[in-house]
Amino acid sequence: MQPVAVVTGGTRGIGEGIARALVTAGFSVVATGLTDAECAAFEPDPAIRTALMDVTQDASVAALFDGLDRLDLLVNCAGTIQRGGKEFEIEAFRLTLEVNLVGTMRCCLAAKPLLGRQGGSIINTASMLTFQGSPFVPGYSASKGGVGQLTKSLAAAWAQEGIRVNAVAPGWIETDLTRPLVEDPVRSAPILDRTPMKRWGQPADVAGAVVFLASDAARFITGTILPVDGGYLSL
């Protein structure tokens, strides 16, 4: 039977790249978006079904997973939001954690019963800021540090049930959100100077790591946070 994957935030950016790569790897995919507009803008693929889901709402998350008969893989890629200087205000700080960290946990818990039937896996989206601090986005950094520790904790807790839990940690990836940086030579130069591979990453680079972690080739890997950063963290 064809394996089934849910990719939260799978209608755009890195999530879309992951969703399309999983189809090539043989999965049937449910790609979630936050709004009707996000889902409508997604270029159709017969192997990908789009669905609305808000990771901050229990009922929304439950409705999606309750509607599935099978689940082999959950990729948490929704809502990796940053709010810049506003994160020094408590409400913005709280919202960033609610989306990035609590939303990830909410989806993991909702997916667990289905994943346990097949011995499936979860792949979370961490960040370079899982390993480093930031003077600009304390909420984002805290949330991604939390995603790293959540990944390790769930890996340990659920291994005996046959569920593997890993994470990818993207570096500087070219998407619609980062395009202003990519196209600004002054702002892009320090990023490329720090990156040993001297280029911006592409969603497909992250997707390749996800496909590996989801595959049988990674069957003895759990609790790992895999940087996909062109060597950025090596310096």
Helices and strands as residue ranges (DSSP letters): E 4-8, H 13-24, E 28-33, H 36-41, E 48-52, H 58-66, E 73-76, G 84-88, H 90-97, I 98-102, H 103-118, E 121-125, G 128-130, H 138-158, G 159-161, E 164-170, H 179-182, H 185-194, H 203-214, G 216-218, E 225-228, G 232-234
